[in-house]
Amino acid sequence: MRVCWAVLISGRGSNLSALLDYPDEIPVSIVVSSKAGVDGLLKARRAGVPTLVLERKIDWPGLTALLRASGVTHICLAGFMRIVPAAFVAEWRGHIVNLHPSLLPKYPGLESIAVAHAAGDEIGVTVHEVDEGVDTGRVILQRRSLLSDEARAYPLALAEFMVHVTEQRLLTRVVRTLSSGFLGGPR
Ligand code: GRF
């Protein structure tokens, strides 16, 4: 089965942009944004990838139908700021991944970098399968961006920058690997 991605975003799209740097290895059929006018949509359009904006109440079964019709086999949540309902997760189970800026299970939810930084704790990134919980699915890959000593020494803005660099590298690595059929391949 040829892997084909939908990338769901809500904002800047720096992680989307990193994925779009590998068009031969990471086929992206569509970018879906929960917000209109965000930079991520511009990045998709510049790369020639079709976009869809779903700002209000999302018709999740309708979205599944549209994605399937577009040949999508896998979904990547890259800064997507909406809760994905359980029925949608069940529909895509094992084929939907999320990027989270912490070393899960530490610091799930919002403001993870700021909370870890305020605690003087190590900071990193996780790519995980999506399940019905918030940032609870099986971890695929994690990487630390800062040791706790560094988190205490560096200002928050620098910590955030380092995490964002790690995010792009880690997400790209996981999505490329999944696209090539490794990590167990498409189920
Ligand atoms: C990333 O930090 C991601 O981990 C978080 O939202 C941010 C999205 O950034 N959930 P971008 O839109 O990919 O630039």
Backbone and ligand atoms as CSV (ligand in chain L), in Angstrom:
chain,resi,resn,atom,element,x,y,z
A,1,MET,N,N,0.847,-1.199,0.000
A,1,MET,CA,C,0.000,0.000,0.000
A,1,MET,C,C,0.886,1.253,0.000
A,2,ARG,N,N,0.562,2.179,-0.892
A,2,ARG,CA,C,1.335,3.419,-0.932
A,2,ARG,C,C,0.826,4.341,0.178
A,3,VAL,N,N,1.758,4.816,1.001
A,3,VAL,CA,C,1.384,5.707,2.100
A,3,VAL,C,C,1.171,7.117,1.552
A,4,CYS,N,N,0.126,7.761,2.016
A,4,CYS,CA,C,-0.170,9.119,1.586
A,4,CYS,C,C,-0.740,9.893,2.781
A,5,TRP,N,N,-0.249,11.094,2.987
A,5,TRP,CA,C,-0.534,11.812,4.233
A,5,TRP,C,C,-1.515,12.963,4.064
A,6,ALA,N,N,-2.316,13.158,5.112
A,6,ALA,CA,C,-2.995,14.435,5.346
A,6,ALA,C,C,-2.308,15.042,6.562
A,7,VAL,N,N,-1.952,16.320,6.484
A,7,VAL,CA,C,-1.328,16.992,7.621
A,7,VAL,C,C,-2.330,18.009,8.154
A,8,LEU,N,N,-2.627,17.895,9.442
A,8,LEU,CA,C,-3.601,18.790,10.078
A,8,LEU,C,C,-2.858,19.814,10.920
A,9,ILE,N,N,-3.171,21.082,10.696
A,9,ILE,CA,C,-2.445,22.172,11.340
A,9,ILE,C,C,-3.431,23.197,11.911
A,10,SER,N,N,-2.877,24.163,12.656
A,10,SER,CA,C,-3.702,25.280,13.124
A,10,SER,C,C,-2.966,26.607,13.059
A,11,GLY,N,N,-1.706,26.618,12.595
A,11,GLY,CA,C,-0.975,27.884,12.709
A,11,GLY,C,C,0.175,28.026,11.747
A,12,ARG,N,N,1.313,28.307,12.336
A,12,ARG,CA,C,2.529,28.679,11.610
A,12,ARG,C,C,2.976,27.637,10.582
A,13,GLY,N,N,2.857,26.353,10.934
A,13,GLY,CA,C,3.175,25.300,9.973
A,13,GLY,C,C,4.652,25.060,9.755
A,14,SER,N,N,5.488,25.325,10.780
A,14,SER,CA,C,6.918,25.063,10.585
A,14,SER,C,C,7.175,23.557,10.461
A,15,ASN,N,N,6.409,22.768,11.170
A,15,ASN,CA,C,6.590,21.313,11.070
A,15,ASN,C,C,6.045,20.788,9.745
A,16,LEU,N,N,4.929,21.334,9.320
A,16,LEU,CA,C,4.418,21.007,7.981
A,16,LEU,C,C,5.486,21.314,6.936
A,17,SER,N,N,6.077,22.493,7.056
A,17,SER,CA,C,7.078,22.921,6.095
A,17,SER,C,C,8.250,21.940,6.044
A,18,ALA,N,N,8.660,21.450,7.210
A,18,ALA,CA,C,9.757,20.473,7.250
A,18,ALA,C,C,9.358,19.200,6.497
A,19,LEU,N,N,8.096,18.784,6.645
A,19,LEU,CA,C,7.634,17.583,5.928
A,19,LEU,C,C,7.597,17.832,4.418
A,20,LEU,N,N,7.184,19.037,4.044
A,20,LEU,CA,C,7.060,19.354,2.616
A,20,LEU,C,C,8.415,19.458,1.925
A,21,ASP,N,N,9.484,19.491,2.720
A,21,ASP,CA,C,10.832,19.505,2.138
A,21,ASP,C,C,11.208,18.158,1.520
A,22,TYR,N,N,10.394,17.114,1.756
A,22,TYR,CA,C,10.716,15.771,1.252
A,22,TYR,C,C,9.588,15.246,0.370
A,23,PRO,N,N,9.262,15.942,-0.721
A,23,PRO,CA,C,8.085,15.541,-1.510
A,23,PRO,C,C,8.186,14.131,-2.090
A,24,ASP,N,N,9.409,13.660,-2.358
A,24,ASP,CA,C,9.536,12.310,-2.928
A,24,ASP,C,C,9.331,11.227,-1.875
A,25,GLU,N,N,9.741,11.545,-0.653
A,25,GLU,CA,C,9.659,10.526,0.407
A,25,GLU,C,C,8.387,10.636,1.234
A,26,ILE,N,N,7.836,11.843,1.306
A,26,ILE,CA,C,6.647,12.065,2.139
A,26,ILE,C,C,5.536,12.634,1.253
A,27,PRO,N,N,4.708,11.758,0.671
A,27,PRO,CA,C,3.633,12.268,-0.174
A,27,PRO,C,C,2.518,12.873,0.692
A,28,VAL,N,N,2.248,14.165,0.504
A,28,VAL,CA,C,1.176,14.844,1.251
A,28,VAL,C,C,0.083,15.202,0.251
A,29,SER,N,N,-1.115,14.626,0.433
A,29,SER,CA,C,-2.223,14.885,-0.509
A,29,SER,C,C,-3.001,16.121,-0.165
A,30,ILE,N,N,-3.047,16.442,1.161
A,30,ILE,CA,C,-3.887,17.566,1.562
A,30,ILE,C,C,-3.422,18.100,2.911
A,31,VAL,N,N,-3.567,19.410,3.078
A,31,VAL,CA,C,-3.314,20.049,4.368
A,31,VAL,C,C,-4.643,20.619,4.855
A,32,VAL,N,N,-5.023,20.256,6.076
A,32,VAL,CA,C,-6.277,20.724,6.662
A,32,VAL,C,C,-5.938,21.647,7.823
A,33,SER,N,N,-6.523,22.837,7.809
A,33,SER,CA,C,-6.256,23.784,8.897
A,33,SER,C,C,-7.538,24.096,9.649
A,34,SER,N,N,-7.412,24.188,10.970
A,34,SER,CA,C,-8.584,24.566,11.767
A,34,SER,C,C,-8.703,26.084,11.864
A,35,LYS,N,N,-7.796,26.811,11.195
A,35,LYS,CA,C,-7.882,28.276,11.179
A,35,LYS,C,C,-7.595,28.788,9.775
A,36,ALA,N,N,-8.368,29.792,9.367
A,36,ALA,CA,C,-8.115,30.432,8.067
A,36,ALA,C,C,-6.962,31.428,8.213
A,37,GLY,N,N,-6.275,31.695,7.131
A,37,GLY,CA,C,-5.301,32.785,7.093
A,37,GLY,C,C,-3.989,32.513,7.807
A,38,VAL,N,N,-3.755,31.275,8.205
A,38,VAL,CA,C,-2.507,30.997,8.932
A,38,VAL,C,C,-1.353,30.731,7.953
A,39,ASP,N,N,-0.141,30.941,8.452
A,39,ASP,CA,C,1.039,30.786,7.595
A,39,ASP,C,C,1.162,29.375,7.017
A,40,GLY,N,N,0.737,28.378,7.780
A,40,GLY,CA,C,0.837,26.995,7.318
A,40,GLY,C,C,0.106,26.787,5.998
A,41,LEU,N,N,-1.019,27.471,5.835
A,41,LEU,CA,C,-1.777,27.332,4.582
A,41,LEU,C,C,-0.989,27.898,3.410
A,42,LEU,N,N,-0.305,29.016,3.646
A,42,LEU,CA,C,0.527,29.601,2.588
A,42,LEU,C,C,1.637,28.647,2.199
A,43,LYS,N,N,2.236,28.020,3.222
A,43,LYS,CA,C,3.344,27.082,2.953
A,43,LYS,C,C,2.842,25.911,2.109
A,44,ALA,N,N,1.648,25.414,2.430
A,44,ALA,CA,C,1.088,24.307,1.650
A,44,ALA,C,C,0.839,24.745,0.218
A,45,ARG,N,N,0.221,25.918,0.064
A,45,ARG,CA,C,-0.117,26.379,-1.294
A,45,ARG,C,C,1.140,26.602,-2.112
A,46,ARG,N,N,2.159,27.153,-1.461
A,46,ARG,CA,C,3.435,27.365,-2.167
A,46,ARG,C,C,4.023,26.050,-2.658
A,47,ALA,N,N,3.773,24.982,-1.900
A,47,ALA,CA,C,4.305,23.666,-2.293
A,47,ALA,C,C,3.357,22.953,-3.255
A,48,GLY,N,N,2.244,23.611,-3.579
A,48,GLY,CA,C,1.309,23.012,-4.532
A,48,GLY,C,C,0.432,21.931,-3.926
A,49,VAL,N,N,0.278,21.954,-2.614
A,49,VAL,CA,C,-0.542,20.934,-1.947
A,49,VAL,C,C,-1.940,21.507,-1.686
A,50,PRO,N,N,-2.993,20.774,-2.042
A,50,PRO,CA,C,-4.353,21.256,-1.800
A,50,PRO,C,C,-4.607,21.497,-0.304
A,51,THR,N,N,-5.444,22.496,-0.024
A,51,THR,CA,C,-5.722,22.839,1.379
A,51,THR,C,C,-7.221,22.865,1.626
A,52,LEU,N,N,-7.554,22.715,2.897
A,52,LEU,CA,C,-8.949,22.760,3.324
A,52,LEU,C,C,-8.970,23.455,4.680
A,53,VAL,N,N,-9.908,24.386,4.854
A,53,VAL,CA,C,-10.037,25.066,6.146
A,53,VAL,C,C,-11.346,24.627,6.790
A,54,LEU,N,N,-11.247,24.115,8.007
A,54,LEU,CA,C,-12.432,23.699,8.762
A,54,LEU,C,C,-12.413,24.445,10.085
A,55,GLU,N,N,-13.045,25.622,10.093
A,55,GLU,CA,C,-12.874,26.501,11.251
A,55,GLU,C,C,-13.851,26.251,12.381
A,56,ARG,N,N,-15.083,25.930,12.048
A,56,ARG,CA,C,-16.076,25.834,13.136
A,56,ARG,C,C,-16.298,24.390,13.526
A,57,LYS,N,N,-17.549,23.970,13.508
A,57,LYS,CA,C,-17.849,22.589,13.911
A,57,LYS,C,C,-17.373,21.664,12.786
A,58,ILE,N,N,-16.470,20.760,13.119
A,58,ILE,CA,C,-15.921,19.890,12.077
A,58,ILE,C,C,-16.822,18.671,11.882
A,59,ASP,N,N,-17.145,18.376,10.629
A,59,ASP,CA,C,-17.893,17.157,10.288
A,59,ASP,C,C,-16.852,16.036,10.139
A,60,TRP,N,N,-16.589,15.346,11.242
A,60,TRP,CA,C,-15.489,14.377,11.251
A,60,TRP,C,C,-15.718,13.197,10.299
A,61,PRO,N,N,-16.945,12.600,10.280
A,61,PRO,CA,C,-17.154,11.515,9.294
A,61,PRO,C,C,-16.987,12.039,7.862
A,62,GLY,N,N,-17.450,13.282,7.626
A,62,GLY,CA,C,-17.287,13.873,6.295
A,62,GLY,C,C,-15.816,14.053,5.962
A,63,LEU,N,N,-15.027,14.443,6.974
A,63,LEU,CA,C,-13.591,14.616,6.748
A,63,LEU,C,C,-12.944,13.275,6.415
A,64,THR,N,N,-13.320,12.227,7.150
A,64,THR,CA,C,-12.771,10.900,6.846
A,64,THR,C,C,-13.094,10.508,5.405
A,65,ALA,N,N,-14.334,10.725,5.004
A,65,ALA,CA,C,-14.741,10.351,3.637
A,65,ALA,C,C,-13.915,11.118,2.604
A,66,LEU,N,N,-13.726,12.406,2.862
A,66,LEU,CA,C,-12.971,13.228,1.914
A,66,LEU,C,C,-11.501,12.775,1.845
A,67,LEU,N,N,-10.932,12.492,3.006
A,67,LEU,CA,C,-9.524,12.065,3.028
A,67,LEU,C,C,-9.358,10.729,2.306
A,68,ARG,N,N,-10.265,9.806,2.597
A,68,ARG,CA,C,-10.182,8.501,1.914
A,68,ARG,C,C,-10.301,8.697,0.392
A,69,ALA,N,N,-11.230,9.558,-0.009
A,69,ALA,CA,C,-11.424,9.795,-1.450
A,69,ALA,C,C,-10.188,10.438,-2.074
A,70,SER,N,N,-9.396,11.142,-1.229
A,70,SER,CA,C,-8.170,11.782,-1.733
A,70,SER,C,C,-6.976,10.830,-1.677
A,71,GLY,N,N,-7.219,9.587,-1.276
A,71,GLY,CA,C,-6.137,8.604,-1.235
A,71,GLY,C,C,-5.293,8.652,0.032
A,72,VAL,N,N,-5.764,9.366,1.036
A,72,VAL,CA,C,-4.992,9.489,2.281
A,72,VAL,C,C,-5.024,8.170,3.046
A,73,THR,N,N,-3.839,7.739,3.488
A,73,THR,CA,C,-3.740,6.520,4.304
A,73,THR,C,C,-3.320,6.846,5.727
A,74,HIS,N,N,-2.660,7.996,5.927
A,74,HIS,CA,C,-2.109,8.358,7.230
A,74,HIS,C,C,-2.365,9.840,7.516
A,75,ILE,N,N,-2.522,10.130,8.802
A,75,ILE,CA,C,-2.764,11.512,9.220
A,75,ILE,C,C,-1.668,11.922,10.201
A,76,CYS,N,N,-1.163,13.138,10.003
A,76,CYS,CA,C,-0.169,13.703,10.920
A,76,CYS,C,C,-0.751,14.973,11.539
A,77,LEU,N,N,-0.877,14.995,12.854
A,77,LEU,CA,C,-1.307,16.200,13.558
A,77,LEU,C,C,-0.040,16.991,13.886
A,78,ALA,N,N,0.126,18.123,13.215
A,78,ALA,CA,C,1.352,18.922,13.385
A,78,ALA,C,C,0.949,20.307,13.884
A,79,GLY,N,N,0.768,20.408,15.199
A,79,GLY,CA,C,0.309,21.684,15.753
A,79,GLY,C,C,-1.177,21.891,15.531
A,80,PHE,N,N,-1.936,20.801,15.507
A,80,PHE,CA,C,-3.392,20.879,15.306
A,80,PHE,C,C,-4.033,21.077,16.680
A,81,MET,N,N,-4.716,22.208,16.854
A,81,MET,CA,C,-5.151,22.616,18.189
A,81,MET,C,C,-6.607,22.267,18.494
A,82,ARG,N,N,-7.124,21.235,17.847
A,82,ARG,CA,C,-8.475,20.783,18.157
A,82,ARG,C,C,-8.403,19.372,18.723
A,83,ILE,N,N,-9.346,19.068,19.633
A,83,ILE,CA,C,-9.434,17.697,20.138
A,83,ILE,C,C,-10.065,16.828,19.051
A,84,VAL,N,N,-9.424,15.701,18.796
A,84,VAL,CA,C,-9.921,14.787,17.765
A,84,VAL,C,C,-10.858,13.783,18.434
A,85,PRO,N,N,-12.105,13.667,17.962
A,85,PRO,CA,C,-13.052,12.787,18.658
A,85,PRO,C,C,-12.693,11.303,18.526
A,86,ALA,N,N,-13.188,10.522,19.511
A,86,ALA,CA,C,-12.832,9.096,19.592
A,86,ALA,C,C,-13.208,8.339,18.317
A,87,ALA,N,N,-14.352,8.665,17.734
A,87,ALA,CA,C,-14.791,7.915,16.543
A,87,ALA,C,C,-13.825,8.146,15.373
A,88,PHE,N,N,-13.292,9.354,15.270
A,88,PHE,CA,C,-12.326,9.652,14.209
A,88,PHE,C,C,-11.021,8.898,14.475
A,89,VAL,N,N,-10.613,8.890,15.740
A,89,VAL,CA,C,-9.394,8.151,16.109
A,89,VAL,C,C,-9.567,6.669,15.766
A,90,ALA,N,N,-10.744,6.115,16.096
A,90,ALA,CA,C,-10.992,4.688,15.829
A,90,ALA,C,C,-10.899,4.408,14.327
A,91,GLU,N,N,-11.403,5.331,13.545
A,91,GLU,CA,C,-11.391,5.185,12.091
A,91,GLU,C,C,-9.953,5.105,11.540
A,92,TRP,N,N,-9.030,5.843,12.186
A,92,TRP,CA,C,-7.659,5.964,11.667
A,92,TRP,C,C,-6.628,5.302,12.591
A,93,ARG,N,N,-7.091,4.479,13.508
A,93,ARG,CA,C,-6.197,3.918,14.521
A,93,ARG,C,C,-4.953,3.273,13.895
A,94,GLY,N,N,-3.806,3.608,14.483
A,94,GLY,CA,C,-2.548,3.059,13.965
A,94,GLY,C,C,-2.025,3.817,12.756
A,95,HIS,N,N,-2.829,4.754,12.258
A,95,HIS,CA,C,-2.446,5.531,11.073
A,95,HIS,C,C,-2.517,7.020,11.354
A,96,ILE,N,N,-2.522,7.392,12.639
A,96,ILE,CA,C,-2.617,8.818,12.965
A,96,ILE,C,C,-1.605,9.132,14.069
A,97,VAL,N,N,-0.729,10.092,13.778
A,97,VAL,CA,C,0.352,10.431,14.711
A,97,VAL,C,C,0.261,11.903,15.094
A,98,ASN,N,N,0.808,12.194,16.274
A,98,ASN,CA,C,0.799,13.563,16.794
A,98,ASN,C,C,2.205,13.930,17.258
A,99,LEU,N,N,2.477,15.211,17.122
A,99,LEU,CA,C,3.753,15.763,17.583
A,99,LEU,C,C,3.476,16.538,18.862
A,100,HIS,N,N,4.268,16.271,19.901
A,100,HIS,CA,C,4.033,16.984,21.166
A,100,HIS,C,C,5.364,17.472,21.740
A,101,PRO,N,N,5.410,18.749,22.169
A,101,PRO,CA,C,6.681,19.305,22.639
A,101,PRO,C,C,6.989,19.029,24.102
A,102,SER,N,N,7.025,17.747,24.466
A,102,SER,CA,C,7.525,17.361,25.789
A,102,SER,C,C,7.939,15.900,25.719
A,103,LEU,N,N,8.623,15.478,26.758
A,103,LEU,CA,C,8.992,14.068,26.853
A,103,LEU,C,C,7.848,13.354,27.560
A,104,LEU,N,N,6.818,13.008,26.792
A,104,LEU,CA,C,5.648,12.343,27.382
A,104,LEU,C,C,6.085,11.062,28.090
A,105,PRO,N,N,5.460,10.654,29.197
A,105,PRO,CA,C,4.177,11.162,29.687
A,105,PRO,C,C,4.273,12.453,30.492
A,106,LYS,N,N,5.482,13.048,30.565
A,106,LYS,CA,C,5.572,14.322,31.285
A,106,LYS,C,C,4.959,15.448,30.453
A,107,TYR,N,N,4.295,16.346,31.082
A,107,TYR,CA,C,3.775,17.585,30.489
A,107,TYR,C,C,2.890,17.397,29.253
A,108,PRO,N,N,1.823,16.609,29.388
A,108,PRO,CA,C,0.848,16.573,28.292
A,108,PRO,C,C,0.059,17.884,28.259
A,109,GLY,N,N,-0.747,18.068,27.248
A,109,GLY,CA,C,-1.629,19.242,27.181
A,109,GLY,C,C,-0.907,20.485,26.694
A,110,LEU,N,N,-1.463,21.640,27.080
A,110,LEU,CA,C,-0.980,22.922,26.548
A,110,LEU,C,C,0.228,23.452,27.334
A,111,GLU,N,N,0.949,24.384,26.712
A,111,GLU,CA,C,2.055,25.118,27.354
A,111,GLU,C,C,3.140,24.196,27.916
A,112,SER,N,N,3.369,23.080,27.257
A,112,SER,CA,C,4.301,22.077,27.806
A,112,SER,C,C,5.714,22.612,27.977
A,113,ILE,N,N,6.172,23.386,26.994
A,113,ILE,CA,C,7.560,23.857,27.064
A,113,ILE,C,C,7.700,24.816,28.247
A,114,ALA,N,N,6.746,25.731,28.374
A,114,ALA,CA,C,6.816,26.723,29.457
A,114,ALA,C,C,6.727,26.051,30.826
A,115,VAL,N,N,5.895,25.038,30.933
A,115,VAL,CA,C,5.724,24.375,32.233
A,115,VAL,C,C,6.994,23.588,32.596
A,116,ALA,N,N,7.542,22.866,31.627
A,116,ALA,CA,C,8.777,22.111,31.885
A,116,ALA,C,C,9.923,23.070,32.209
A,117,HIS,N,N,9.969,24.188,31.472
A,117,HIS,CA,C,11.029,25.176,31.689
A,117,HIS,C,C,10.918,25.785,33.082
A,118,ALA,N,N,9.689,26.130,33.477
A,118,ALA,CA,C,9.479,26.726,34.805
A,118,ALA,C,C,9.864,25.746,35.911
A,119,ALA,N,N,9.705,24.446,35.623
A,119,ALA,CA,C,10.053,23.421,36.619
A,119,ALA,C,C,11.553,23.106,36.599
A,120,GLY,N,N,12.288,23.690,35.648
A,120,GLY,CA,C,13.722,23.406,35.526
A,120,GLY,C,C,13.978,21.956,35.134
A,121,ASP,N,N,13.049,21.391,34.392
A,121,ASP,CA,C,13.136,19.976,34.027
A,121,ASP,C,C,13.712,19.835,32.608
A,122,GLU,N,N,14.145,18.632,32.280
A,122,GLU,CA,C,14.592,18.379,30.902
A,122,GLU,C,C,13.408,18.610,29.949
A,123,ILE,N,N,13.744,18.999,28.737
A,123,ILE,CA,C,12.697,19.339,27.769
A,123,ILE,C,C,12.996,18.599,26.471
A,124,GLY,N,N,11.930,18.095,25.846
A,124,GLY,CA,C,12.142,17.387,24.587
A,124,GLY,C,C,10.858,17.261,23.804
A,125,VAL,N,N,10.865,16.306,22.911
A,125,VAL,CA,C,9.788,16.174,21.939
A,125,VAL,C,C,9.389,14.701,21.821
A,126,THR,N,N,8.103,14.482,21.587
A,126,THR,CA,C,7.586,13.129,21.376
A,126,THR,C,C,6.738,13.096,20.108
A,127,VAL,N,N,6.898,12.040,19.327
A,127,VAL,CA,C,5.921,11.725,18.289
A,127,VAL,C,C,5.244,10.432,18.737
A,128,HIS,N,N,3.920,10.473,18.780
A,128,HIS,CA,C,3.196,9.309,19.299
A,128,HIS,C,C,1.964,9.019,18.455
A,129,GLU,N,N,1.497,7.774,18.566
A,129,GLU,CA,C,0.221,7.435,17.937
A,129,GLU,C,C,-0.881,8.151,18.698
A,130,VAL,N,N,-1.931,8.490,17.999
A,130,VAL,CA,C,-3.059,9.157,18.655
A,130,VAL,C,C,-4.048,8.097,19.127
A,131,ASP,N,N,-4.425,8.201,20.406
A,131,ASP,CA,C,-5.534,7.385,20.895
A,131,ASP,C,C,-6.610,8.323,21.436
A,132,GLU,N,N,-7.534,7.798,22.246
A,132,GLU,CA,C,-8.670,8.615,22.668
A,132,GLU,C,C,-8.297,9.655,23.716
A,133,GLY,N,N,-7.132,9.511,24.348
A,133,GLY,CA,C,-6.738,10.459,25.387
A,133,GLY,C,C,-6.033,11.680,24.800
A,134,VAL,N,N,-5.629,12.587,25.680
A,134,VAL,CA,C,-4.877,13.769,25.246
A,134,VAL,C,C,-3.387,13.473,25.444
A,135,ASP,N,N,-2.667,13.293,24.346
A,135,ASP,CA,C,-1.219,13.034,24.367
A,135,ASP,C,C,-0.865,11.746,25.114
A,136,THR,N,N,-1.702,10.713,24.949
A,136,THR,CA,C,-1.500,9.471,25.703
A,136,THR,C,C,-1.137,8.261,24.839
A,137,GLY,N,N,-1.176,8.384,23.531
A,137,GLY,CA,C,-0.970,7.205,22.675
A,137,GLY,C,C,0.452,6.666,22.721
A,138,ARG,N,N,0.625,5.493,22.138
A,138,ARG,CA,C,1.927,4.812,22.145
A,138,ARG,C,C,3.018,5.721,21.564
A,139,VAL,N,N,4.124,5.806,22.324
A,139,VAL,CA,C,5.236,6.644,21.871
A,139,VAL,C,C,5.960,5.953,20.712
A,140,ILE,N,N,6.167,6.692,19.632
A,140,ILE,CA,C,6.918,6.153,18.490
A,140,ILE,C,C,8.395,6.531,18.632
A,141,LEU,N,N,8.659,7.803,18.910
A,141,LEU,CA,C,10.045,8.260,19.052
A,141,LEU,C,C,10.074,9.521,19.920
A,142,GLN,N,N,11.121,9.616,20.737
A,142,GLN,CA,C,11.308,10.813,21.566
A,142,GLN,C,C,12.740,11.280,21.438
A,143,ARG,N,N,12.915,12.587,21.598
A,143,ARG,CA,C,14.285,13.099,21.642
A,143,ARG,C,C,14.348,14.281,22.607
A,144,ARG,N,N,15.417,14.280,23.416
A,144,ARG,CA,C,15.588,15.384,24.360
A,144,ARG,C,C,16.233,16.575,23.651
A,145,SER,N,N,15.727,17.781,23.936
A,145,SER,CA,C,16.306,19.000,23.365
A,145,SER,C,C,17.233,19.678,24.358
A,146,LEU,N,N,16.875,19.660,25.631
A,146,LEU,CA,C,17.687,20.305,26.674
A,146,LEU,C,C,17.736,19.428,27.923
A,147,LEU,N,N,18.917,19.329,28.500
A,147,LEU,CA,C,19.057,18.718,29.824
A,147,LEU,C,C,18.447,19.670,30.846
A,148,SER,N,N,18.183,19.164,32.037
A,148,SER,CA,C,17.557,20.034,33.046
A,148,SER,C,C,18.476,21.205,33.420
A,149,ASP,N,N,19.796,20.964,33.441
A,149,ASP,CA,C,20.747,22.061,33.718
A,149,ASP,C,C,20.614,23.173,32.680
A,150,GLU,N,N,20.479,22.754,31.419
A,150,GLU,CA,C,20.341,23.732,30.333
A,150,GLU,C,C,19.000,24.456,30.434
A,151,ALA,N,N,17.948,23.711,30.770
A,151,ALA,CA,C,16.626,24.337,30.897
A,151,ALA,C,C,16.657,25.424,31.965
A,152,ARG,N,N,17.429,25.169,33.022
A,152,ARG,CA,C,17.511,26.178,34.093
A,152,ARG,C,C,18.352,27.381,33.674
A,153,ALA,N,N,19.336,27.128,32.801
A,153,ALA,CA,C,20.265,28.206,32.439
A,153,ALA,C,C,19.748,29.070,31.285
A,154,TYR,N,N,18.965,28.483,30.399
A,154,TYR,CA,C,18.556,29.197,29.181
A,154,TYR,C,C,17.224,29.900,29.387
A,155,PRO,N,N,17.053,31.064,28.751
A,155,PRO,CA,C,15.737,31.708,28.794
A,155,PRO,C,C,14.705,30.876,28.028
A,156,LEU,N,N,13.456,31.097,28.364
A,156,LEU,CA,C,12.373,30.313,27.741
A,156,LEU,C,C,12.414,30.399,26.213
A,157,ALA,N,N,12.676,31.593,25.684
A,157,ALA,CA,C,12.650,31.750,24.219
A,157,ALA,C,C,13.689,30.848,23.550
A,158,LEU,N,N,14.851,30.710,24.178
A,158,LEU,CA,C,15.889,29.857,23.599
A,158,LEU,C,C,15.482,28.381,23.721
A,159,ALA,N,N,14.905,28.033,24.874
A,159,ALA,CA,C,14.429,26.659,25.065
A,159,ALA,C,C,13.381,26.325,23.991
A,160,GLU,N,N,12.473,27.254,23.744
A,160,GLU,CA,C,11.427,27.016,22.734
A,160,GLU,C,C,12.044,26.836,21.354
A,161,PHE,N,N,13.019,27.662,21.051
A,161,PHE,CA,C,13.677,27.554,19.745
A,161,PHE,C,C,14.310,26.164,19.585
A,162,MET,N,N,14.994,25.727,20.634
A,162,MET,CA,C,15.671,24.427,20.544
A,162,MET,C,C,14.665,23.287,20.404
A,163,VAL,N,N,13.555,23.409,21.100
A,163,VAL,CA,C,12.515,22.381,20.980
A,163,VAL,C,C,11.949,22.370,19.562
A,164,HIS,N,N,11.725,23.548,18.996
A,164,HIS,CA,C,11.148,23.583,17.644
A,164,HIS,C,C,12.100,22.969,16.615
A,165,VAL,N,N,13.383,23.178,16.792
A,165,VAL,CA,C,14.355,22.545,15.890
A,165,VAL,C,C,14.258,21.017,16.030
A,166,THR,N,N,14.206,20.552,17.264
A,166,THR,CA,C,14.096,19.107,17.498
A,166,THR,C,C,12.798,18.561,16.893
A,167,GLU,N,N,11.717,19.306,17.074
A,167,GLU,CA,C,10.411,18.849,16.554
A,167,GLU,C,C,10.495,18.554,15.069
A,168,GLN,N,N,11.066,19.494,14.335
A,168,GLN,CA,C,11.083,19.328,12.871
A,168,GLN,C,C,11.913,18.117,12.468
A,169,ARG,N,N,13.019,17.931,13.163
A,169,ARG,CA,C,13.887,16.780,12.833
A,169,ARG,C,C,13.186,15.467,13.179
A,170,LEU,N,N,12.588,15.425,14.367
A,170,LEU,CA,C,11.991,14.170,14.842
A,170,LEU,C,C,10.766,13.806,14.005
A,171,LEU,N,N,9.911,14.794,13.760
A,171,LEU,CA,C,8.688,14.503,12.998
A,171,LEU,C,C,9.040,14.032,11.591
A,172,THR,N,N,9.979,14.717,10.974
A,172,THR,CA,C,10.382,14.341,9.621
A,172,THR,C,C,10.917,12.914,9.598
A,173,ARG,N,N,11.708,12.604,10.621
A,173,ARG,CA,C,12.288,11.259,10.659
A,173,ARG,C,C,11.199,10.198,10.786
A,174,VAL,N,N,10.249,10.429,11.683
A,174,VAL,CA,C,9.184,9.431,11.886
A,174,VAL,C,C,8.319,9.307,10.629
A,175,VAL,N,N,7.936,10.436,10.061
A,175,VAL,CA,C,7.019,10.386,8.924
A,175,VAL,C,C,7.707,9.797,7.693
A,176,ARG,N,N,8.979,10.100,7.521
A,176,ARG,CA,C,9.711,9.471,6.406
A,176,ARG,C,C,9.779,7.968,6.605
A,177,THR,N,N,10.062,7.561,7.835
A,177,THR,CA,C,10.187,6.131,8.113
A,177,THR,C,C,8.853,5.424,7.906
A,178,LEU,N,N,7.774,6.014,8.411
A,178,LEU,CA,C,6.455,5.406,8.210
A,178,LEU,C,C,6.112,5.356,6.724
A,179,SER,N,N,6.490,6.374,6.001
A,179,SER,CA,C,6.182,6.426,4.570
A,179,SER,C,C,6.907,5.323,3.808
A,180,SER,N,N,8.066,4.948,4.328
A,180,SER,CA,C,8.853,3.924,3.622
A,180,SER,C,C,8.422,2.515,4.007
A,181,GLY,N,N,7.465,2.410,4.942
A,181,GLY,CA,C,6.951,1.088,5.313
A,181,GLY,C,C,7.661,0.459,6.486
A,182,PHE,N,N,8.628,1.181,7.091
A,182,PHE,CA,C,9.265,0.640,8.284
A,182,PHE,C,C,8.378,0.917,9.502
A,183,LEU,N,N,8.868,0.711,10.700
A,183,LEU,CA,C,8.086,0.840,11.929
A,183,LEU,C,C,6.831,-0.028,11.834
A,184,GLY,N,N,6.965,-1.199,11.225
A,184,GLY,CA,C,5.834,-2.093,11.150
A,184,GLY,C,C,4.992,-1.895,9.889
A,185,GLY,N,N,5.193,-0.774,9.216
A,185,GLY,CA,C,4.447,-0.527,7.992
A,185,GLY,C,C,2.994,-0.224,8.253
A,186,PRO,N,N,2.282,0.144,7.210
A,186,PRO,CA,C,0.873,0.492,7.362
A,186,PRO,C,C,0.063,-0.723,7.796
A,187,ARG,N,N,-0.812,-0.512,8.790
A,187,ARG,CA,C,-1.630,-1.624,9.240
A,187,ARG,C,C,-3.009,-1.543,8.626
L,1,GRF,C1,C,4.511,22.814,17.821
L,1,GRF,O1,O,5.299,23.247,18.898
L,1,GRF,C2,C,3.744,21.596,18.210
L,1,GRF,O2,O,4.436,20.700,18.997
L,1,GRF,C3,C,2.639,22.244,19.003
L,1,GRF,O3,O,2.264,23.342,18.218
L,1,GRF,C4,C,3.422,23.819,17.547
L,1,GRF,C5,C,3.105,23.909,16.095
L,1,GRF,O4,O,4.078,24.606,15.392
L,1,GRF,N1,N,1.594,21.321,19.317
L,1,GRF,P1,P,4.007,24.732,13.829
L,1,GRF,O5,O,2.598,25.211,13.459
L,1,GRF,O6,O,4.319,23.417,13.207
L,1,GRF,O7,O,5.028,25.774,13.491
